[in-house]
Amino acid sequence: MVTPFDSEGAVDAEAASKLAVHLVDRGHDGLVVFGTTGESPTVTPAEQEIVLRSVVEAVGDRCAVIAGVGSYDARHAVELTRTAQACSVGGVLAVTPYYSKPPQAGILAQFRAVADSCDVPVMLYDIPGRTATKLSAETLARAAEHPRIVAVKEASGDLYAGSWLLRSTDLAIYSGDDALNLAWLAVGAVGVVSVVGHVAAERYRAMISALDAGDLQEARRIDRSLLPVVEAIMNRTQGAIMAKAALELQGVLSNRHVRLPLIPANDTQVAELRRDLESAELIPPTTQRDTV
């Protein structure tokens, strides 16, 4: 989930609560708050606590609220985890420690430290394109021995390794790459942690239901209908930037403010995004909207 900011650049907890309700109303059964898409590196622990409490209060009885606790400092990750648990979240998302490029043994030790510091389920996050380090099969297998490490958000693009992970451990996989949602689900992922889902939750829920019912043709049709939106949100610039612009176009957010080093989508990007959302029938055509 993106983190809304007000016109002064402050965290907008009220807007976050309203966004959470909107997303759950449209079919999300879980929300990740303060993952990368939530601009977590730019938000203070105090701000995170305020928003987490607001979101849990708004939708915690209707969905799983998962708190991002990523850091390249294990002590900070543990601190974030303890704060998140105090906010009554349903689980935490622990990304591979980034920038430092630690050895696999250090990564495993950090994951265990996070899991040891809480009583809620832990989802690991493998995204080497951002962290510069891919989780090895051995690291994942050893992490799976911890009773609270139960899932992996997969954004490595390595479907073959994912298949082996499902064969050799009890870890659940969630697709963390919207371009490969259908592929990961076909391999055996149990769901998606999606950026495009901000504007296409009902479509993705229908795709998962189609696969569960054995209707691969319908799942493919839905996946292909969303390709322009995946391209618009995930590939033209950073995902949080375009997700906020898309929510603004849908009238869900009042602005598309982000914090540096991110910058808001420009008018050209928004115009392109509008065309893609219209082509996917996720907002009304411009002519219709202008006459209503």
ABEGO torsion letter per residue (X at the ends): XBBBBBAAGBBBAAAAAAAAAAAAAAGBABBBBGBAAAGAAABBAAAAAAAAAAAAAAAAAABBBBBBABBABAAAAAAAAAAAAAAGBAEBBBBBBBGAGBBAAAAAAAAAAAAAABABBBBBBBBAAAAGBBBBAAAAAAAAABAABABBBBAAGBAAAAAAAAAABABBBBBABAAAAAAAAAAGBAEBBBAAAAAAAAAAAAAAAAAAAGBAAAAAAAAAAAAAAAAAAAAABBAAAAAAAAAAAAGABABABBBOABBBBBAAAAAAAAAAAAAAGABBBAAAAAAX
